[in-house]
Amino acid sequence: MKEIFEWERVLFNELPLNFLWEVLFRTSIMFTVLLLTMKLTGKRGVKQLSVFETVIIIALGSAAGDPMFYEDVGIIPAITVFTVVIIMYRAVTWLTGKSTRFEEFIEGKTECLVHEGKFSITTFKKESLAQDEFFTELRIKSVEHLGQIRNAYLETTGEVSVFYYEDQDVKFGLPIVPHLFNRKNQAIAENGVYACTFCGHVETLQPGNATCEICKKNEWVAAIKTLRIT
């Protein structure tokens, strides 16, 4: 029967002192795996926190939690984990300050998703943000169509920041409210201003079928030019 406050068990869980070298190795490997895994999830997977910050929270939370609840986890190995994580944190922070390329790899970089009322197609394809999810973000900001937006950026935190046109500069744009966007069709019913549902390019079209000159897609919806109401 185990007694409470058996200090060798509490501190080391009856493991040899040189086991700390294995803890150091294990922590270094898992920290790297966590960092790469969170990097692959994309910015939206860690909204409001950077990838690096999320990895630190997961690593420290796990290291702190286990010795609190499990008697077979020693305190000294857990403290070693903390020490290794902090050292790696300092190292990564130092490297991000010295290398712009490394900083972009760890933290990512701000990407322009909308430029002058149209999707930046190349950038949008690279990001893990789906069109529906992006439209939701814009609707929360009281955006009704892309013609109200001068530029929209996906920040390194996963947040979307939006810069708007002045009312007098608002132009025809792709509607993002469901009841209008869902009227998309490949056939143009009547003369009017239409927006490509894929890239947001706006053209004046006549009845029939048309191909977008920007993205070469052929699905359209009637563009609108309403002002943004906040």
Sequence and secondary structure as in RCSB ss.txt:
>XXXX:A:sequence
MKEIFEWERVLFNELPLNFLWEVLFRTSIMFTVLLLTMKLTGKRGVKQLSVFETVIIIALGSAAGDPMFYEDVGI
IPAITVFTVVIIMYRAVTWLTGKSTRFEEFIEGKTECLVHEGKFSITTFKKESLAQDEFFTELRIKSVEHLGQIR
NAYLETTGEVSVFYYEDQDVKFGLPIVPHLFNRKNQAIAENGVYACTFCGHVETLQPGNATCEICKKNEWVAAIK
TLRIT
>XXXX:A:secstr
   TT HHHHHHTT  TTHHHHHHHHHHHHHHHHHHHHHHH GGGGTTS HHHHHHHHHHHHHHHHHHH TTS H
HHHHHHHHHHHHHHHHHHHHHHH HHHHHHHH   EEEEETTEE HHHHHHSS  HHHHHHHHHHTT  BGGGEE
EEEE TTS EEEEE  GGG   B B SHHHHTT BSEE SSEEEEETTT  EEEE SEE   TTT    EEE B 
     
